[in-house]
Amino acid sequence: MRIRGTTAAEIAGSVRDQVASGELAPQSSLPPVRALAAELGVNRNTVALAYRRLVEAGVAETRGRGGTVVAAVPQLAREGVGVGVGGDRIDLASGNPDPELLPDTLAAARRGDYNRPLYGVPAVDAGLDAWARADFAEDIDRPFRTLVTHGAVDATERLLDSHLTRGDLVAIEDPCFLASIGTLRLSGYRSAPVRVDGAGMRPDALRAALEAGARAVVCTPRAHNPTGASLTAERAADLRAILAEHPQVLVIEDDHFSAVSARPYHRITPPSSARWALVRSVSKFLGPDLRLALVAADAESTVHLEARLSAGTTWVSRLLQHIARELLLDPRVHELHERAREVYARRSGLLVERLHAQGIEVPHRPDGLNVWVQLDVDARAAVAALAQRGWAVRPGHLFSPDPAAHPGSIRVTSATVTEPQAQAFAADLASVVAELRSSAG
Ligand SMILES: Cc1ncc(COP(=O)(O)O)c(C=O)c1O
């Protein structure tokens, strides 16, 4: 390997050429700044600047004392891909909705007036847009524009990319939705973790993240994944007041469980926020395979979002939008959602009850598809021991940008849990915890 150049741009360019040609493999170390500066006969600051640019461009990563290494595509945990799911294990790991509580998408595709649109068609189905406008108008008390994206993750990524640049700090919940960690890492943003309690983001933690320079906040107003927390009206007002002091910060509210949430929506975006979006994915109540989310946002953000959609995928398939519209306008689907709301609340309540009966701590009553369980033993060891007993669940550290966080937490997906399963799982977890305690003591 021979890195050349006398300016930061030349040195960075030389490294990029070698990464592109394969001479420098992912994860290989770049020479220490001091050594390379001496070799090239340049100031150390020049090499340091070159390395910083490579990190900002996502070509390299810093490893603290371990120096700078060539970046690799990060290995990211994903929803639905449960660790240890398979064989005879019961899947309490996937984070998926119950397929029995999703409507019939194929039947909806055949109803209505789908007429094979061609290039040049408006990006949003008029009927779907009207439904979305009415839905958002109940919760947003100022002008907004609507758009359709390929799901919430897509909306979040495009919104962040519209307003931020690599290296910017983004406040996200800790713990948080797996895809948020992936989105930030892949786009080169730094994360400012904001602790969550039973009422959502903690105000002191949000304030600290904003004071540290966060340029965007991504917040789940209810049925937080993985903890099940939902904002109370009081907490939302506190967060709104803090955000009002930072009107240039992009506020993204990811209301992913909207139609099937047992809790009301409380808004955290203050009237003074210049850039904001409320994102409502249909994944949890029409099905994740529709890959579709409805977005309400300020005018500037929608223009950016629209431009980014046009440049890449052009529009979200009108067939998918047609299906979503047919389903959202169908009173039978509303009845199904009402049932889903009750069933999900009953199942998570049941699991919490059974766990409590075994003396296992669940910090608050959750909403959503998951229950966040607090253990006083190592969660990874508990997950492994549960796998031996036929249960797949996920360890808490996966849901944080900091791999050392939440060492005693596990996430248990309650979406499809039955009464006998809840009972048996709670008993198995209690005995796993007892075993781990006695082997630790
Ligand atoms: C917090 C959160 N947001 C969004 C989603 C859904 O994202 P998408 O619309 O991209 O399917 C999920 C799914 O698990 C989630 O937990």
The ligand as a Gaussian input file, in Angstrom:
#p B3LYP/6-31G(d) Opt

LIG

0 1
 C      -40.949000       2.458000      15.351000
 C      -41.254000       1.884000      14.005000
 N      -41.407000       2.698000      12.976000
 C      -41.723000       2.232000      11.750000
 C      -41.894000       0.891000      11.513000
 C      -42.330000       0.417000      10.166000
 O      -41.551000       0.914000       9.173000
 P      -41.955000       0.692000       7.662000
 O      -43.092000       1.608000       7.364000
 O      -40.724000       1.112000       6.925000
 O      -42.330000      -0.732000       7.462000
 C      -41.709000      -0.001000      12.562000
 C      -41.802000      -1.452000      12.334000
 O      -41.429000      -2.280000      13.137000
 C      -41.397000       0.499000      13.846000
 O      -41.248000      -0.316000      14.890000

